[in-house]
């Protein structure tokens, strides 16, 4: 039994005992007589008249008191609580009329009084519980969640369910050349630059429904699907990442104009199981998650520095969002702890249908070039990559693969065909 259930039972008992005493003292006799006369004038009653059913009266107001207290404690919305009380009153009056036509005298006042007394007590207790819960959770979540999601989290009946193993999507946004920037400008300037990066990225992500897990001068990490469960966490991460691509372009221009330095920012997101819960001790406690998916997203993010890409996603995430995403393949990768399992990496180009006709043709040519390159068909791959270029647009991942093909042609032995290496092991972050 939960604390709310125990409280509801306690309120029910406190309401029912005085109601029983009032019945025993005869306080509801005149009320029952008045309703008997009213029923006689308004309804066609059975020939034998109306018969009192005290056990029915006792049982009804007892049940209504317990139900009303429980509903008004558990229900988060205030207007719904009062709507329930009004609905319960209407049900009580209707039930009394039906009983009268069946020959049973049932006065609705005691049931309605019990309903409202227990309900008001439940509303008072429920309000204090939510206020206390909000106060306790504020230190953990304010600033990490949007105000809308924080209110939803406070209204959860069982916050302890946040400690569990669940599927989430992890998005990491990293300043890839932070070391270079930290040595290239004065310390106070870098402090301002890093703060600007952190604030811009965190406000953008949190306002769009992400949970801020970690934030430092190098990177920002957020979760989708925690602490609130979200069965469409990968799709929501995709939508946010697609919008983040444009935001990063604007942010890079701002940093260059303000600090005279070019910031290289990369994003990666990956989906998978993680153990979620409250970790840490004393003032260092925070709700977070632990699992391979967190490390993989961070490792994947670093690959943006090699390709010149902006946003990468894992194969598992792509499988969840492939009907909603425009992507192109990069490499096959394995983590530092796995020597055999390989996973495809994709670059996110945008949401489904966001590419122009020219961009879609370039994407298809790039995809074909990657497939040919992996097969060792270097000349066809070179031609495919050449046709993937869009005039007047810089494409760093295309440049990266074009150079790899050129180097492979240069290193290719004249004696035969050799398949170039297209798989890599991710380094630990």
C-alpha positions, 0 to 999 in steps of 0.5 A: 500500500502506498502512502497516498492509499493509506492517507485516503483510508485515514481520511475515509475513516475520519469522515465515516465515523462522524457520519455514523454518529450523526445517523445514530443521533437522528440528525438525518431522520427529518431529511429522510422524511422530507425526501420521502414526501418529495418522492411521493409528489414526484414519482409513482411509488410502489403500493407498499410505499418506501422502506428505509435501508440504513445499511445501504445508506451506511455502505454508500457514504462509506464507499463514496468517502474512500473513493473521493479521498483517493481520487482527489489525492491522486488526481493532479488537475484541480479542475478535474477534482472538482468535476469529480465531486460535482459528478459524484453529487449528481450520481448520488441524487440520481441513485436516490431517485432510482431507489425511490422508484424501486420502493427504497427510501434513500436520502442523498444528503449524507452521501453527498456530505461524505463525498465533499468532506473527504474530497476537500480533505483529499484536495488539501492533502494532495496539494501539500503532497505535490508542493512537497514533491515540487520542493524536493525535486526542484534542486534536481531538475530545475534548469535541467528540464523545461518548466512544462516537463518539470510540472509533469514530473511533479505530477507523477504518482510514483517518482521512484519509477525513474530508477529502472533500466529503460530505453533512452536516446543520448545526444552529445554536443561537443566543441571538438577543438576546445583544446586549441581554443583554450590555448589560442585565446586568453583565459577570461576570453575562453571562459566567456566563449565556453559559457556562451557555448554552454548557455546557447546549446543547453537553452536550445535543447532543454526548451525542446524537451531534452533532459540536461545530464551533463554540461562542461566547457567541452560538451553538453549531454542530454537525454530523451526518454528520461526522466519522463518516459517517452516511447518516441524518444529517438524520433524526438531526438531526431527532430531536435538534432535536425533543428540543432544543425541550423542553430550550430551554424549560427552559433559558429558564426557568432563565436567567430565574429565575437572571439575571432576564432572558428569553433568546430562543433559536432553532435551525435545521438544514439539509442539503447538501454541504460540504467537510470536513477539517482547517483552520487552522494550528498550535494553531488547527487543527480538523476542520470543514466549509466550504460554503453549508449552514453559512452557510444554517443560521446565516442561517436561525436568525436568522429565529426572532427574526422569527417567534418560532419555536424550530426552523426547517429548510430545504426540502432537510432537510424533503425528507429527513425529511418522513415523520418530521417534523411541520412547518408552513410559514413563508416562501420565502427566498433567500440574500444571494448568490442573487437568483433561487433561492427555498427554503421554510422550515419550523418543526419542531413535533415528530417524526411522530405527536407532535401531539395531535388539536387540534394537528394540526388547528391545524397544518393550519389554519395551513398553509392560512392560509399558502397563502391568504395567499401567493395574496392571499386575505386574508380566508380566510387571516385566518379560517384563522389564527383557527381555528389558535389553541389556547386557552390557548397562546401561538403567536408564529408564528401571531401573526406571520402574523395581524398580517401578514394584518391589515396586508396588509388594511389596506394593500390598495388598494380598486381590486383584489386585490394579492398580499402579499409572502411572500418574503424575502432572508436577511441575512449573519450 
